[in-house]
Amino acid sequence: MPDARFPVQEVSGVPVVIAPEEIDITNAVGLRTALLESAARGHGTLVVDMTRTTFCDTAGLHALVAAHKRTLADGGQLLLVLAGQAVPRVFAITGLDRVIPHFASREEALAHALDGPLPST
Amino acid sequence: MTVADPDSVEARLRDIQSITDTALSGLDANRLLAELLERTRDILRADTAAALLLDFSSGQLIATAAAGLEEEVVQGVRIPVGRGFAGRIAAEHRPVVLDRVDHTSVLNPILWEKGIQSMMGVPMVAGGRVIGVLHVGSLTPRQFTAEDVELLQLAADRAAAAVQSMTAQADRVAVAALQRSLAPSALPVVAGAEMAARYVPGTGAVGGDWYDVFTLPSGELGLVIGDVAGSGLAAAVIMGRMRSALRAYALETRDPAEVLARLDRKMQHFEPDALATVLYAVLEPGLGLMRICLAGHFPPVVALPGRPAELARVAGGMMIGVIPGAERPVTTLRVSPGTLMCFYTDGLVERYGEPIDDGLARLRQVVTAESPDAACSAVMQALVGRESARDDIALLVVRRLAVPGPQAGLVTLGEVGAYA
């Protein structure tokens, strides 16, 4: 059952999960479930729109890394839309910015998802 | 067979509710469940009732309590999620009714050997996740109705809430004990250095933050601070494993990058879902140089006497648990006499609706090259204040004692090695 806290849109078959403003221990498990479910529904590739996210602690990163690993294992990719300063800063400190592809806008992320070798149709 | 009259259904549900309420104050989870199962069995006029709780690490349902089916518990029955009757309920997150019980529909031979003819089971859900399965069985063929299922679901919801709450409570006690046993009871006494530390559990859940200080056979001093993602007992247990694995690798090699690389490999192999940030630094015996390696962790804040504190310029490296063979740069810092170094976890500097850099700036403003204990107190006072933080916080402060001599300052010597 979809979790109302994490709305999912679908653009040309690519699920786009809208991340909340704050991701922490209180909602990270829910986010993880939402991401894994969306990944399973699509072709393996998944966009997480973190445009409105201003806070993401290690619990949030845990959810994103889990989804990143799952999409890779399924032959897809986790693509992030990052805006503002807070989340990119966390990604830089943790090194995740070098591992998980990220884009400044949803359009760029979707273009990458659709133009790239994946998803295969 | 259905339950006769709605009033009595409600009355009996109230009975179930009252059991859970009383139980919360005293009984342990298993006894509460046993009590609840007997009531449920009576209300539904069934012959057996059993509760299986999900063990998240193995993905198996473990028979935890039973009424009329005690052998399930005694024999430690385990059902993989997705398989058999109970496994299907947990996987599909919905009630299942079986009119025929045999080896094709039920995995557990105890059930059909016992002569159970009909069964129904529902998921136990807490916080949006399945935490177990509750089922009842009848020794005579019987058609369980929608009302029966609904009643069982209500009992399961109450059982789930009670189990969850008691597990959380037991977890908190266990985690607190674990944290106490793992934090160095006394920081080592090192000539020429002073140290102090703080650990404060968050309000949300006790987590996986830790710090560690140990002397090495080389005469060097190892300094560790880390943060395991997640919370509760699961995170604390992983933290304990990481802490002792890091200590073991620190004895094997003097290179901090190699220590973290081995730790990363170990975690990725044995706990592939674990994710953590770790800082490991090795201070040479004279305390004048520190080799430091960051695995996704914040750099220390460093203060020299009479100078504003700064965020040390240390090359960053990947968190533990992300990719195999991550590059692990080491930065060497010169630590002049009187220098104070402050190591911390994200709970200290991360605040909702505020850039991390603001938190880091506040930390820099309050850290001065004073006694480590006073520095810890000042930091906690300024950054935590009176309101408990949601995340847990670890803080470790080490100062090289001032001795007469030239004041060289803190200089980044650059990367002296990288592990790929």
Interface residues (C-beta under 8 A of the other chain):
Chain A: M1 D3 E22 D24 I25 T26 V29 G30 T33 T54 F55 D57 T58 A59 L61 H62 V65 A66 Q85 A86 R89 V90 A92 I93 T94 G95 L96 R98 V99
Chain B: H93 G127 G128 R129 G202 G204 A205 G207 D227 V228 A229 G230 S231 D273 L275 A276 T277 A295 G296 H297 F298 G316 G317 M318 M319 G321 V322 I323 A326 D346 G347 E350 Y352 G353 P355 I356 D357 R390 D391
